[in-house]
Amino acid sequence: MRRCLTLLMLLAGACAEATEVPPLQCGWRTDRVAVRVGEPVRLTLTCAAAETESATVVPDWDQLQPDVVDLAPFEVVAGIRSEEVVTPVWRYTQFEYTLRLTGEEFFGLDVPLPSLEIAYSIAVGPRGGNVQMGRERTYVLPPLPMKILALVPGRANDIEDVTAHSFASIERRRGVASMAFMVGCGLLAAGTLYLLLFLGSVLRAMRTHRVKAPFRVADWRVVAGCRRALRRLASAAGKDGWTDERVGEALTMLRVLGAVAIGIPVRQQVAARDRCAGSGEWLLRRLSLRRPRIAISATITAAQLRAQVSRPFVSDQTLEDLAGALAACSGVRYGREVPEGAGMAEVGRAIQDALGASCALLVATLLPSRLHVLTGRHAARGAV
């Protein structure tokens, strides 16, 4: 028995010398030292019972239950017992009571909380094995001073009111902190996910902007280039006459102009610097050295031009002139029995008409699209 008591008489942190420590240590305090009659006051009782592998202190907690404990003249209104906290060598237990004092005879008096006796025994033996209970012992808590209608009790040696944090309040705060930590982690994860999605969209947008759209020459540039080429061919033919090669080149220009006039997309392809124009192609030379040459071609016939309903910004006369020039050049280029002189003369007249039509088409392609629509509406109203 003495050997077990010696094991229970060591303080935490003692290294060189052993200091005698009672196997049960208790302390209590109130949340205030001065109350009014009938005012609730909170009392916190904390006990530390020694606990080793060979011996355990077993207090009688039943006598401290809120409905059993006697603290007269104070009345116990309510109370709870918190969960035990276990650390090496000690097991902590805490009770919280709500007290009040009623009676007219206590005004202006010091009414201390009465002394409290706590019975306990020491159980000797391994846990789960044969345990031998020792004799019953008693731990006495001294009276706790309390003043009625005064700031400080007369026998108090500490005038500082410090709010006592109980085990239950600590556990509640720990639960709230854990919940707040989980919510914070969730918000952080959601924020990280949204940030990754935003960065992904930014990277996709950057990659999309890096991919350049295929370069296309504007319609008005195509029409202007075809008009210049036709004028050069007409000027050369005025000196040396029209040849089959010149008629073929003029036929390529007329097809491109006809496609632009009726809104059919013109085939455009980047050509190398040393590439020569193929059959039915026309190389548009760019003024800028950084821009490559563009091979332009179109497939259209005079019948398609005459069958096409004219657009609001292209007149029927323009389409007819282009269709006539295209038919004349096709007849000379691919016809079987056409008089050479008459055919070439007809080509010259048709090319002159096509140059006038190309001038009107150039003006039409330079105008904004809304102005085209307004011009078409005005022409329709005039026709009505």
C-alpha positions in Angstrom: 0.0 0.0 0.0 2.8 2.4 0.9 4.6 1.6 -2.3 1.5 2.6 -4.4 1.1 5.8 -2.4 4.7 6.6 -3.1 4.1 6.3 -6.9 1.2 8.7 -6.6 3.3 11.4 -4.8 5.3 12.6 -7.8 4.7 16.0 -9.4 4.9 16.4 -13.2 8.2 18.0 -14.1 10.1 16.9 -11.0 13.4 15.4 -12.0 15.9 15.4 -9.1 13.8 15.1 -6.0 10.4 13.6 -5.3 7.8 15.9 -3.8 4.8 14.6 -1.9 1.6 15.3 -3.8 -1.9 14.4 -2.5 -3.6 11.7 -4.7 -6.6 14.0 -5.1 -6.5 17.7 -5.7 -9.6 19.9 -6.0 -10.2 23.6 -6.3 -13.3 25.7 -6.8 -14.1 29.3 -7.6 -17.1 31.5 -8.6 -17.5 33.8 -11.6 -17.9 36.7 -9.2 -17.1 37.5 -5.6 -20.1 39.8 -4.9 -23.7 39.1 -5.6 -27.2 40.4 -4.8 -29.8 38.3 -3.0 -31.5 36.0 -5.5 -28.9 36.7 -8.3 -27.5 33.5 -10.0 -23.9 32.8 -9.5 -21.8 30.2 -11.3 -19.6 27.8 -9.3 -16.9 25.7 -11.0 -15.4 22.7 -9.1 -12.3 21.1 -10.7 -10.7 17.9 -9.3 -7.5 16.1 -10.4 -7.4 12.4 -9.4 -4.1 10.5 -9.8 -4.0 7.5 -12.0 -1.1 5.1 -12.8 -0.9 1.6 -14.1 -0.8 0.0 -10.6 -3.0 2.4 -8.6 -6.0 4.6 -9.3 -7.8 7.2 -7.2 -11.5 6.6 -7.2 -13.5 9.6 -5.8 -17.1 9.4 -4.9 -18.6 11.6 -7.6 -22.2 10.8 -6.6 -22.1 13.1 -3.7 -21.2 16.0 -6.0 -24.1 15.6 -8.4 -26.2 18.8 -8.8 -29.3 17.3 -7.3 -27.3 15.9 -4.3 -24.6 18.3 -3.3 -25.4 20.5 -0.2 -24.1 24.1 -0.2 -26.5 25.7 2.2 -27.4 28.5 2.7 -26.9 28.6 -1.1 -29.4 26.8 -3.2 -28.2 24.7 -6.2 -30.5 25.6 -9.1 -28.8 23.7 -11.9 -25.5 22.0 -12.7 -23.7 19.8 -15.3 -20.7 17.5 -15.3 -18.2 17.9 -18.1 -16.4 15.1 -19.9 -13.2 14.0 -18.1 -9.9 15.0 -19.5 -7.0 12.5 -19.1 -3.3 13.5 -19.1 -0.4 11.4 -17.9 -0.8 10.6 -14.2 -3.9 12.8 -13.8 -7.6 12.5 -14.6 -9.5 15.8 -14.5 -13.2 16.1 -13.6 -15.2 19.3 -13.5 -18.6 20.2 -12.2 -20.5 23.5 -12.9 -23.2 24.6 -10.6 -25.6 27.5 -10.7 -26.3 28.9 -7.2 -28.4 31.6 -5.7 -28.9 33.0 -2.2 -32.4 34.0 -1.0 -33.2 35.5 2.4 -33.6 39.0 3.8 -31.1 38.3 6.6 -28.1 38.2 4.3 -28.0 41.8 3.1 -24.6 43.4 3.6 -23.0 40.3 5.1 -20.2 38.0 4.1 -21.8 34.6 3.4 -19.1 32.2 2.4 -19.7 29.0 0.5 -19.5 26.2 3.1 -16.6 23.7 3.3 -17.1 20.7 1.0 -15.9 17.2 1.8 -15.1 14.8 -1.0 -14.7 11.1 -0.2 -12.3 9.0 -2.2 -10.5 5.6 -2.2 -7.3 4.2 -3.8 -7.7 1.1 -5.9 -4.5 -1.0 -6.0 -3.9 -3.5 -8.8 -3.6 -3.6 -12.6 -6.4 -2.4 -14.8 -8.8 -5.1 -15.7 -7.3 -7.4 -13.1 -7.8 -8.1 -9.4 -8.2 -4.7 -7.8 -8.0 -4.1 -4.0 -9.8 -1.0 -2.7 -8.1 0.9 0.1 -9.7 2.7 3.0 -11.9 5.7 2.4 -10.2 9.1 2.6 -11.6 12.6 2.6 -10.5 15.7 0.8 -11.7 18.9 2.4 -12.3 22.1 0.3 -12.0 25.3 2.4 -14.9 27.7 2.5 -15.2 30.1 -0.4 -15.7 33.7 0.6 -18.7 35.5 -0.9 -20.0 39.0 -0.2 -23.6 40.1 -0.5 -24.1 43.5 -2.0 -20.4 44.4 -1.8 -17.6 44.7 -4.3 -15.2 42.4 -2.6 -15.7 40.0 0.4 -13.9 41.1 3.6 -11.7 37.9 3.7 -10.9 37.9 0.0 -7.2 38.3 -1.0 -7.8 38.7 -4.7 -9.9 41.6 -6.0 -9.5 40.8 -9.7 -12.6 39.3 -11.3 -11.4 36.8 -14.0 -14.0 34.9 -16.0 -13.3 31.2 -15.4 -13.3 29.2 -18.5 -14.7 25.7 -17.9 -13.9 22.5 -19.7 -17.4 22.7 -21.3 -16.9 26.2 -22.7 -13.4 25.1 -24.0 -15.0 22.1 -25.7 -17.7 24.3 -27.2 -15.1 26.8 -28.5 -13.0 23.9 -29.8 -16.0 22.6 -31.7 -16.8 26.0 -33.2 -13.1 26.4 -34.1 -13.1 23.0 -35.8 -16.2 23.8 -37.8 -14.8 27.2 -38.8 -11.6 25.5 -39.9 -13.5 23.0 -42.0 -15.6 25.7 -43.6 -12.4 27.7 -44.3 -10.7 24.7 -45.9 -13.8 24.2 -48.0 -13.9 27.8 -49.1 -10.1 27.7 -49.8 -10.6 24.5 -51.9 -13.5 26.1 -53.8 -11.4 29.3 -54.4 -8.5 27.2 -55.6 -10.8 25.3 -58.0 -12.3 28.5 -59.4 -8.8 29.9 -59.8 -7.6 26.9 -61.7 -10.7 27.1 -64.0 -10.0 30.8 -64.5 -6.4 30.1 -65.4 -7.4 27.3 -67.7 -9.8 29.6 -69.6 -7.1 32.3 -69.8 -4.7 29.7 -71.3 -7.3 28.5 -73.8 -8.0 32.1 -74.7 -4.3 32.8 -75.2 -3.9 29.7 -77.4 -7.0 30.7 -79.4 -5.6 34.2 -80.0 -2.3 32.7 -81.0 -3.9 30.8 -83.9 -4.1 33.3 -86.6 -7.0 33.3 -89.0 -6.2 32.6 -92.6 -5.3 35.8 -94.5 -7.9 36.9 -97.1 -7.7 39.8 -99.5 -10.7 42.1 -99.3 -13.1 42.1 -102.2 -12.4 45.7 -103.2 -8.7 44.8 -103.5 -9.5 41.8 -105.6 -11.7 44.0 -107.9 -9.1 46.7 -108.1 -6.4 44.2 -109.0 -8.5 42.6 -111.7 -9.4 46.0 -113.1 -5.7 46.9 -113.4 -4.8 43.6 -115.0 -7.6 44.0 -117.5 -6.5 47.5 -118.4 -2.9 46.3 -118.9 -4.3 43.5 -121.2 -6.4 46.0 -123.1 -3.5 48.4 -123.6 -1.2 45.6 -124.8 -3.9 44.3 -127.1 -4.3 47.8 -128.6 -0.8 47.6 -129.8 -0.3 43.9 -130.8 -3.9 42.6 -130.9 -5.6 40.0 -128.8 -4.0 36.6 -128.6 -5.2 33.3 -127.1 -3.0 33.8 -124.1 -4.3 37.3 -123.4 -7.9 36.1 -123.9 -7.2 33.3 -121.3 -5.9 35.8 -118.8 -8.8 38.1 -119.4 -11.2 35.2 -118.9 -9.6 34.5 -115.5 -10.1 38.1 -114.4 -13.7 38.1 -115.7 -14.5 35.0 -113.7 -13.2 36.5 -110.5 -15.1 39.7 -111.1 -18.3 37.8 -111.8 -17.9 35.7 -108.5 -17.5 38.9 -106.5 -20.5 40.5 -108.2 -22.9 37.7 -107.3 -21.3 37.0 -103.8 -19.6 33.7 -104.5 -16.4 33.2 -102.4 -13.3 33.6 -104.4 -10.6 30.9 -103.9 -7.5 32.5 -102.4 -4.3 30.6 -101.7 -0.9 31.8 -100.5 1.7 31.4 -103.3 5.4 31.0 -103.0 7.7 33.7 -104.4 8.9 31.5 -107.3 5.5 30.1 -108.2 4.0 30.7 -111.6 0.3 31.2 -112.3 -1.5 28.0 -113.2 -4.4 27.5 -115.6 -7.3 29.7 -114.5 -5.2 31.4 -111.7 -4.2 34.9 -111.3 -1.4 36.0 -108.9 -2.2 39.1 -107.0 1.1 40.9 -106.1 1.2 42.7 -102.8 3.0 46.0 -102.2 4.3 44.9 -98.8 7.3 42.6 -98.8 6.1 40.8 -95.7 2.9 39.8 -97.4 3.2 36.9 -99.9 1.5 36.7 -103.3 -2.0 35.4 -103.4 -3.2 32.9 -106.1 -6.8 33.9 -106.9 -9.3 31.9 -109.0 -13.0 31.4 -109.5 -15.2 29.1 -111.5 -18.3 30.8 -112.9 -20.1 31.0 -116.3 -22.0 33.6 -118.2 -25.2 31.6 -117.7 -24.8 31.8 -113.9 -24.3 35.6 -114.1 -27.5 36.1 -116.2 -29.5 33.7 -114.0 -28.4 35.4 -110.8 -30.8 37.9 -109.2 -28.8 41.1 -108.8 -27.9 42.1 -105.3 -29.0 45.5 -103.9 -25.6 47.2 -104.6 -24.9 45.6 -108.0 -27.0 46.7 -110.9 -28.4 44.4 -113.7 -26.4 46.3 -116.3 -23.1 45.5 -114.4 -24.0 41.8 -114.4 -25.0 41.8 -118.0 -21.7 43.5 -119.1 -19.7 41.0 -117.1 -21.7 38.1 -118.5 -21.3 39.4 -122.1 -17.5 39.8 -121.7 -17.3 36.3 -120.2 -19.3 34.8 -123.0 -17.2 36.5 -125.7 -13.9 35.4 -124.2 -15.2 31.9 -123.7 -16.4 31.7 -127.3 -13.1 32.8 -128.6 -11.1 30.7 -126.2 -13.1 27.4 -126.5 -15.2 28.0 -129.6 -14.8 25.7 -132.6 -15.8 27.7 -135.7 -15.4 31.4 -134.9 -13.9 33.9 -137.4 -10.7 35.0 -135.8 -11.0 38.7 -136.7 -14.7 39.1 -135.7 -14.1 37.2 -132.5 -11.2 39.3 -131.4 -13.0 42.5 -132.2 -16.0 41.3 -130.1 -13.6 40.5 -127.3 -12.1 44.0 -127.4 -15.6 45.6 -127.2 -16.6 43.2 -124.4 -13.5 44.0 -122.4 -14.2 47.7 -122.6 -17.7 47.0 -121.3 -16.3 44.8 -118.5 -13.9 47.7 -117.5 -16.9 50.0 -117.0 -18.7 47.2 -115.0 -15.6 46.6 -112.9 -15.5 50.3 -112.0 -19.1 50.2 -110.8 -18.3 47.0 -108.9 -15.3 48.6 -107.3 -17.4 51.5 -106.0 -20.1 49.0 -104.7 -17.5 47.0 -102.8 -16.0 50.1 -101.2 -19.4 51.2 -99.8 -20.4 50.0 -96.3 -22.9 47.2 -96.2 -25.6 49.3 -94.5 -25.3 51.9 -97.2 -25.7 49.1 -99.7 -29.0 48.1 -98.1 -30.2 51.7 -97.9 -29.3 52.2 -101.6 -31.1 49.0 -102.5 -34.2 50.1 -100.7 -34.1 53.5 -102.3 -33.8 51.9 -105.7 -36.7 49.6 -105.0 -38.9 52.5 -103.9 -38.1 54.4 -107.1 -39.0 51.4 -109.1 -42.4 51.1 -107.4 
